[in-house]
């Protein structure tokens, strides 16, 4: 029986989040300590634990069919590899940073400067598009130390919270791109495994839709029902049920978590009471 081969990061936050989303998709992985390959017990899936920077080549060569990988790594090492799903976690920026004491006006600051980075292709392309001539030191590892030891005038690295830059007396001055975890696919994936990929994608999309939504139940006076329903379009339309108390109805709907507080505030203004908000584990459309 054919198995879909997926690569995920060997260690780190992307590893944990990748395993969690597979678990949320109902996939059980027999994962022993220090294993480099594991098999799912209830889905035709093999998991390969690889170094993040090596994954694009494994996809290109068809050693794995798909991968959960940072979009920033694909932009740096695998622009020829397709993305089939953005996964919404491990979000970060790829940014230029300089010592805190330096004054920064615009990108021309980096003219004839030296930049330390693990993302040379990304930096070269960005600066070339801006017409900036600079020197790049390729460093694999902790690039933040480079300005402090005189190796470079600035750095380009991933920035999540900014705490690492702060600890190393650096400040973020230019964002080259925004990144998140994505599901990437090998150009050599077989037709059989494309079928399995579609099944996995269906599960992923259901999980992601659930993560991005909230289930809302509320009580509404019937004379305000139309106004409240207009605030809550739901997937098709809200569910409305009569309450035992005359003149009132119960309204059930789904809202986008990114609009949550704005919608709740509007519901209260329209006369909604007893608002109950619940997380959604999965949402199958």
Order of alpha helices (4+ residues) and beta strands (2+ residues): beta-alpha-beta-beta-alpha-beta-alpha-beta-beta-beta-alpha-beta-beta-alpha-beta-beta-alpha-beta-alpha-beta-beta-alpha-beta
